[in-house]
Amino acid sequence: MVFAHLLYKTLQKENPMRWRFVMIGMVLASLAFGAETDAVKTLSVAVDTVWVLFTAFLVFFMNTGFAMVEAGLARAKNTVNILAKNFIVFALASLAYWVIGWGLMFGDGNGFMGLTNLWFVNGGVDKGYSAIGWTQVPLWAKFFFQLVFAGTAATIVSGAVAERIKFLAFLIFSLVLVAVVYPIVGHWIWGGGWLQQLGMWDFAGSTVVHSVGGWAALAGALLLGPRTGKYRNDGSVQPIMGHNLSLVTLGGLILWLGWFGFNPGSTMAVGDGTAIAHIVVTTNTAAIMAILTATITSWLMQGKPDLTMLVNGALAGLVAITAGCAFVSVFSAAIIGAIAGVLVVLSVIFFDRVKIDDPVGALSVHLMNGVFGTLAVGLFAQNGITGAETGNGLFFGGGFTLLLHQLLGVLSVGVFVFVVTLIVWAMLAATMGIRVSREEELLGLDLGEHGQEAYPDFQGFLTK
Amino acid sequence: MKWIVAVIRPEKLTDVKQALAQAGVGKMTVTNVIGCGQQGGYTENYRGAEMEINLVKKVKLEIAVNDAYVDITVRTIMDTAFTGNIGDGKIFVLPLERCIRVRTEEEGPEAIG
């Protein structure tokens, strides 16, 4: 405007009549510019929406990955059961999250939970969800993106309780987890709750998604006890082999692909592209480093490199970088991944030793590395590396502040989720029972729970 | 020397195998088999329809034993494979003419043990 004023003065001196034409031209230009701003705005929302939905579809595809990994690591006689669980869990999660989960998580409320517009996402009217107002995409895009994350948390439980849990007990538990437990923790960290206000950072859900699923799975696995035949009389571990490592590999790669939606999509906006590109590379770097270190660890400890450890290594690296993918450098991501790969192998062996039977390694991947990844933000974060004002982590001169916030988040979420889910599991155990009979377990849950077999034309060892 | 053939419920194999090992009978051949007896089959569901499975899945144990072990082997299998329902299986005891260990060319009772 200063420039226009000078121009006006100059022109007035030169030729009193000409300034009128210039001014008209400037008004027209500003009108055109205004229209252009609207068009740019629309385009920007459209691009963001396509991005958010596309990455949500990738995260949805992770259902396939989980189903394949879990089915492959289970015995042939439990394949129908584990596939059925993985299939139905997204249906239950969608229903629960639509009805109440979203409202509890993102509704404006107190530090503990959402309290406004709780039910049915307020019919699609974007009001009272200010905590997620920072993204400009339509409400249903926000909802669908958050929904596929909630589904992921529920799927994690399925693997750890596999091969011995009653189908119906699992269904009821999943419903409670996604309707109540997951959204409350989500509110704490993503929905404007007390941990978010405190300054605890979890970009894409090492804690919100993976640890929550992990703690719930730990409570379930503890109450269920190990599978029959998992331990010899002297207490040593009798390994129970999965029935199809091709499926495990397929699932592992699908999950890896899905993570390119999980982490970069959590920007919920494209911006100028630098943040999402950065996150893609931190995510991939952590995964590959974890594969390499998991392989080496497995090779050294077990004599030969175990394929299931390679796959779990990739997943461990991905879980560990989920919290920090937008807050750390690519080099830090490599270190985080490298640690995750070692951690997952040691953790699988640890859980076996302490007799917590986890058929697919879900606790080692999602719980252990969810916790580690969350703490890693407190160590490796670099303020504003993709724009977020996290403050620096311990290794970058930020002192212990961020690390303590992260630790507090890990502990409070751990205690809350573990205690609540333990109560839910115990109530289910007391009323309907959560474990199938020994006979049914030996025969296989496919025939026991579903009256069906996954491979009716093949004669597998039913007793395996 | 006897050749003991036992057809049992698949879900009982773990228990039977363990009990036999404790009784000192640790060598056996196990095969998945299908067959029909008094049990007559069971039903499975597929796409809303019930299908009858006439040939039931069973596990067959084949065990070569010296005479001193015949009774304990039979007894152990009977005890551990038992549920009381139709379909618990059958045990056959056959005479065994010769037994040769390929590696050492031992023959007879030593080859079994």
Chai-1 contact restraints between the chains, C-beta under 6 A:
chainA,res_idxA,chainB,res_idxB,connection_type,confidence,min_distance_angstrom,max_distance_angstrom,comment,restraint_id
A,G229,B,T14,contact,1.0,0.0,6.0,A-B,restraint_1
A,E439,B,E11,contact,1.0,0.0,6.0,A-B,restraint_2
A,L442,B,E11,contact,1.0,0.0,6.0,A-B,restraint_3
A,L443,B,E11,contact,1.0,0.0,6.0,A-B,restraint_4
A,G451,B,E44,contact,1.0,0.0,6.0,A-B,restraint_5
A,G451,B,N45,contact,1.0,0.0,6.0,A-B,restraint_6
A,Q452,B,E44,contact,1.0,0.0,6.0,A-B,restraint_7
A,Q452,B,N45,contact,1.0,0.0,6.0,A-B,restraint_8
A,Q459,B,N32,contact,1.0,0.0,6.0,A-B,restraint_9
A,L462,B,P10,contact,1.0,0.0,6.0,A-B,restraint_10
A,T463,B,P10,contact,1.0,0.0,6.0,A-B,restraint_11
A,T463,B,L13,contact,1.0,0.0,6.0,A-B,restraint_12
A,T463,B,T14,contact,1.0,0.0,6.0,A-B,restraint_13
